[in-house]
Amino acid sequence: MNLSPRLLKIANFVEKNSIVADVGCDHGYIPVYLVEKNICEKVIATDINIGPVENAKKTIRNNNMIESIDVRLGSGLTKIDEHEINSAIIAGMGGLLIRDIIIQSKSIIDSLEYFILQPQNSQIELRMWLEKNEYNIVEEDLAFEGNKIYEIIKVKKGKMTITNDIMYEIGVNMKNVSKNDYMVFINKKINKYLNIKENILKNATSVDADKISKINEKIMKLGDVLLCL
Ligand SMILES: C[S@@+](CC[C@H](N)C(=O)[O-])C[C@H]1O[C@@H](n2cnc3c(N)ncnc32)[C@H](O)[C@@H]1O
């Protein structure tokens, strides 16, 4: 199974011999890859929609893995019992939906050794929520696909303290990301804020002064991080 750079980076965070749930499995590529590479003996793949469940079953059948990958229809981890898994992947969804899936199955999430998140948006809100609810981001990674950069977050139960607000945005534990990749990621964020600022200034009124100063502050903080790399 050939995975895209995003899916590969997610799979790389799975520890050998894990029993993992792939929540929102859709195509089922990650479970097949994990079994094929002998990273996992067993995977539970779940999805809330019947179409993705059928897609995943087809991928699994085509790869002769029906004995190793169990596919279940249902929301989040609601169709899984606590002792069945030791880890989970929740990827390719909005950060707020990921947060809601964690809340929905908090007791099973809290029983896991680790879980892997890949939010498509609302990364800031998700990191803030994780910190507030005593989850610890142990490692993060970036995946580059076309002009998109995806953030992958590995989490364990436990406290973390984020000392600089900008880390909610640029990650708290990118220790294995190359300096070059991290710089590209941060520069992209700076450019995003410069564009927002330019658009606001085009239609500027005095009401926008506060917004501009907040954007300037973000740009400055991101620039400071770049200088320290
Ligand atoms: C964009 S796909 C991502 C698929 C795959 N995880 C990936 O990263 O490529 C999102 C999948 O999540 C599923 N989904 C959305 N809400 C869900 C929920 N509450 N529980 C389980 N699956 C959900 C959707 O049906 C869809 O198949």
The ligand as a MOL file (V3000), in Angstrom:
LIG
                    3D

  0  0  0     0  0            999 V3000
M  V30 BEGIN CTAB
M  V30 COUNTS 27 29 0 0 0
M  V30 BEGIN ATOM
M  V30 1 C -11.9510 13.3750 5.0200 0
M  V30 2 S -12.1870 11.7630 5.6230 0 CHG=1
M  V30 3 C -10.6190 11.3990 6.2890 0
M  V30 4 C -10.2820 9.9510 6.0960 0
M  V30 5 C -8.9640 9.4860 6.6990 0
M  V30 6 N -9.0120 9.4600 8.1410 0
M  V30 7 C -7.8440 10.3610 6.2430 0
M  V30 8 O -7.2280 11.0410 7.0810 0
M  V30 9 O -7.5680 10.3810 5.0440 0 CHG=-1
M  V30 10 C -13.1490 11.9890 7.0700 0
M  V30 11 C -13.8930 10.7060 7.4460 0
M  V30 12 O -14.3800 10.8430 8.7680 0
M  V30 13 C -15.6650 10.2960 8.8290 0
M  V30 14 N -16.3310 10.8610 10.0160 0
M  V30 15 C -16.8370 12.0930 10.1870 0
M  V30 16 N -17.3390 12.2270 11.4190 0
M  V30 17 C -17.1090 11.0640 12.0630 0
M  V30 18 C -17.3850 10.5710 13.3790 0
M  V30 19 N -18.0070 11.3200 14.2920 0
M  V30 20 N -17.0210 9.3170 13.6730 0
M  V30 21 C -16.3910 8.5260 12.7650 0
M  V30 22 N -16.1180 8.9360 11.5080 0
M  V30 23 C -16.4680 10.1830 11.1680 0
M  V30 24 C -16.2810 10.6410 7.4830 0
M  V30 25 O -17.3670 9.7860 7.1590 0
M  V30 26 C -15.0870 10.4450 6.5460 0
M  V30 27 O -15.0200 9.1520 6.0360 0
M  V30 END ATOM
M  V30 BEGIN BOND
M  V30 1 1 1 2
M  V30 2 1 2 3
M  V30 3 1 2 10
M  V30 4 1 3 4
M  V30 5 1 4 5
M  V30 6 1 5 6
M  V30 7 1 5 7
M  V30 8 2 7 8
M  V30 9 1 7 9
M  V30 10 1 10 11
M  V30 11 1 11 12
M  V30 12 1 11 26
M  V30 13 1 12 13
M  V30 14 1 13 14
M  V30 15 1 13 24
M  V30 16 1 14 15
M  V30 17 1 14 23
M  V30 18 2 15 16
M  V30 19 1 16 17
M  V30 20 1 17 18
M  V30 21 2 17 23
M  V30 22 1 18 19
M  V30 23 2 18 20
M  V30 24 1 20 21
M  V30 25 2 21 22
M  V30 26 1 22 23
M  V30 27 1 24 25
M  V30 28 1 24 26
M  V30 29 1 26 27
M  V30 END BOND
M  V30 END CTAB
M  END
